[in-house]
Amino acid sequence: MDARAKDRTLSQASADRADPAVRELDLKLADIARQEKRIQEKITNAQKVSNRGAMVVKVQSALEDYARVLTTSKTQELRDAVVRCFAKLWRKGDLVRRIEIDPRDFRVTLFDGQNRVIPKQQLSAGEKQIYAISRLWALGQVSGRPLPIVIDTPLGRLDSDHRSHLVERYFPHASHQVIILSTDTEIDQAYFRALGPAISHSCHLQFNAAEGRCVIDKGYFWNGQDSDAVNAG
């Protein structure tokens, strides 16, 4: 065998030995490439998640800012409405000249005509009742929704002037549907007739002690015919 042939034989043997090593190396390189691709995909997905997270934070911050602005606006609207309603119902309209509502905790502060704070615990029972009704009335106005209202024994702590204010200025206008639960000494015949144009139905709840239940009769406390006549008028 000449030198050239011997060299070719040695080269072929070396190549044969190198092929498995090369294939193994190629496989490792391919595996590394796949791992690199997966890592890159994870990085890309992480960036997307991060971007979405940042966007969520921005949106949440914007919503919180909007909620604060809206809450402040609504509380200002409510405070003005409460003052208007109170002035309509209280004979001394300057008792509560303005109110402030903290939009963070909704704490209410009352002020008189001299801009002095009025402690709510110093209000009389009648003043507290008118204030509570004013808040209820104002909430209905600010909400903009036709909400039915149920009023239970509304005139018990009020004098005649404030009773008249409620009968004339509040009950007929409080909502599209108002249910008044009253005794005959509160809504008497005079007030019943004054409310007549706004009354749709009237009934008398009488407790039957023998049966242990209330019985519902048409008409008010007095003669049913009188009640029907008021309703018809």
C-alpha positions in Angstrom: 0.0 0.0 0.0 1.5 3.3 -1.0 1.5 6.3 1.2 -1.4 8.0 -0.4 -3.7 5.0 0.0 -2.6 4.6 3.6 -3.4 8.3 4.3 -6.9 7.9 2.7 -7.5 4.9 4.8 -6.5 6.7 8.0 -8.6 9.7 7.0 -11.7 7.6 6.4 -11.2 5.8 9.7 -10.9 9.2 11.5 -14.1 10.4 9.7 -16.0 7.3 10.7 -15.0 7.9 14.3 -15.9 11.6 14.1 -19.4 11.1 12.6 -21.0 9.9 15.8 -19.3 12.7 17.8 -20.5 15.3 15.2 -24.0 13.9 15.2 -24.0 14.0 19.0 -22.7 17.5 18.9 -25.4 18.5 16.4 -28.1 17.0 18.6 -26.8 18.9 21.6 -26.7 22.1 19.5 -30.3 21.5 18.4 -31.4 20.8 22.0 -29.6 24.0 23.1 -31.4 25.9 20.3 -34.8 24.5 21.4 -34.1 25.5 25.0 -33.0 28.9 23.9 -36.2 29.3 21.9 -38.3 28.2 24.9 -36.5 30.6 27.2 -37.0 33.4 24.6 -40.7 32.5 24.5 -40.9 32.7 28.3 -39.2 36.0 28.3 -41.6 37.3 25.6 -44.6 36.0 27.6 -43.2 37.5 30.8 -42.9 40.9 29.1 -46.4 40.6 27.8 -47.7 39.8 31.3 -45.6 42.6 32.7 -47.0 45.0 30.1 -50.5 43.9 30.9 -49.8 44.2 34.6 -48.5 47.7 34.1 -51.6 48.5 32.0 -53.9 47.1 34.7 -52.2 49.3 37.3 -52.6 52.4 35.1 -56.3 51.5 34.5 -56.9 50.9 38.2 -55.2 54.2 39.1 -57.3 56.0 36.5 -60.5 54.4 37.8 -59.6 55.3 41.4 -59.0 58.9 40.3 -62.4 58.9 38.4 -64.1 57.5 41.4 -62.7 60.2 43.7 -63.7 62.9 41.3 -67.2 61.4 40.9 -67.6 60.9 44.6 -66.6 64.5 45.3 -69.0 65.8 42.7 -71.9 63.7 44.0 -71.2 64.6 47.6 -71.3 68.3 46.6 -74.5 67.8 44.8 -76.0 66.0 47.8 -75.0 68.6 50.3 -76.6 71.3 48.2 -79.8 69.2 47.8 -79.9 68.6 51.6 -79.7 72.3 52.3 -82.5 73.1 49.8 -84.8 70.3 51.2 -84.1 71.4 54.8 -84.9 75.0 53.9 -88.3 73.9 52.4 -89.3 71.9 55.5 -87.9 73.9 58.4 -89.8 77.1 59.3 -86.5 78.8 60.2 -84.8 78.3 56.9 -81.4 79.7 58.1 -81.0 77.1 60.9 -78.8 75.0 58.6 -77.2 77.4 56.0 -74.8 74.9 54.6 -73.3 71.4 55.1 -70.0 69.8 54.3 -69.7 66.1 53.5 -66.3 64.5 53.6 -66.0 62.3 50.5 -63.6 59.9 52.2 -65.8 58.9 55.1 -69.0 60.8 54.3 -69.0 62.5 57.7 -71.4 65.4 57.7 -70.9 68.8 59.3 -73.7 71.3 59.7 -73.2 75.1 59.7 -75.6 77.9 60.6 -76.1 81.3 59.1 -73.1 82.7 60.9 -70.9 79.8 59.5 -70.7 78.2 62.9 -70.6 74.5 63.3 -73.9 73.0 64.6 -73.3 69.8 66.7 -76.0 67.3 65.6 -76.4 66.2 69.1 -77.7 69.7 70.0 -80.5 69.5 67.5 -84.0 69.0 69.0 -86.0 65.9 68.2 -88.0 67.8 65.6 -84.9 69.3 64.0 -83.3 65.9 63.8 -86.4 64.4 62.2 -86.6 67.2 59.6 -82.8 66.8 59.0 -83.3 63.0 58.5 -86.2 63.6 56.1 -84.2 66.2 54.2 -81.4 63.8 53.7 -83.8 61.1 52.5 -85.4 63.5 50.1 -82.1 64.8 48.8 -80.8 61.3 48.2 -83.8 60.5 46.1 -83.3 63.7 44.1 -79.6 63.1 43.5 -80.0 59.5 42.6 -82.2 60.4 39.7 -84.1 57.1 40.2 -87.8 56.7 40.9 -87.5 55.0 44.3 -90.6 54.3 46.4 -90.6 55.7 49.9 -92.2 54.3 53.0 -92.7 56.8 55.9 -93.7 55.5 59.3 -95.3 57.9 61.8 -93.7 61.0 60.3 -95.4 63.7 62.4 -95.1 62.6 66.0 -92.4 64.9 67.1 -93.3 67.9 65.1 -95.3 71.0 65.8 -98.2 72.1 63.6 -96.1 74.4 61.4 -93.7 71.7 60.5 -96.5 69.1 60.1 -98.1 71.5 57.6 -94.7 71.9 55.7 -94.4 68.1 55.4 -98.0 67.6 54.3 -97.8 70.4 51.7 -94.2 70.4 50.5 -92.8 66.9 51.0 -95.4 64.1 51.0 -96.9 64.9 47.6 -93.5 65.4 46.0 -91.2 62.9 47.8 -91.4 60.3 45.1 -93.7 58.8 42.4 -94.9 56.3 45.1 -95.1 57.2 48.8 -96.6 55.0 51.5 -97.4 56.8 54.7 -98.1 54.8 57.9 -99.8 57.2 60.2 -102.0 57.4 63.3 -105.2 59.3 63.2 -103.7 62.1 65.3 -100.9 62.7 62.8 -102.7 62.7 59.4 -106.1 64.0 60.7 -109.1 64.9 58.6 -107.7 68.3 57.7 -104.3 66.9 56.5 -106.1 64.0 54.8 -108.2 66.4 52.7 -105.1 68.5 52.0 -103.4 65.4 50.6 -106.5 64.3 48.8 -105.3 65.1 45.2 -102.1 63.1 45.8 -103.8 60.1 47.4 -104.3 57.0 45.3 -105.5 54.5 48.0 -106.2 54.6 51.7 -106.7 51.8 54.1 -107.1 51.2 57.8 -105.1 48.5 59.6 -106.9 47.1 62.6 -105.5 44.6 64.9 -107.8 41.7 65.6 -106.8 40.5 69.1 -109.0 37.4 68.9 -107.3 36.2 65.7 -103.9 37.7 66.5 -103.6 39.5 63.1 -104.2 42.7 61.4 -107.3 43.2 59.2 -107.1 45.7 56.3 -110.2 47.8 55.7 -110.8 50.3 52.9 -110.9 53.9 53.9 -109.1 55.8 56.6 -109.8 55.8 60.4 -113.1 57.6 60.2 -116.1 56.9 57.9 -115.0 55.1 54.7 -117.4 57.1 52.7 -115.6 60.3 53.6 -112.3 58.7 52.6 -113.7 57.7 49.3 -115.2 61.1 48.8 -111.8 62.7 49.3 -110.2 60.2 46.9 -112.9 60.9 44.3 -112.4 64.6 44.7 
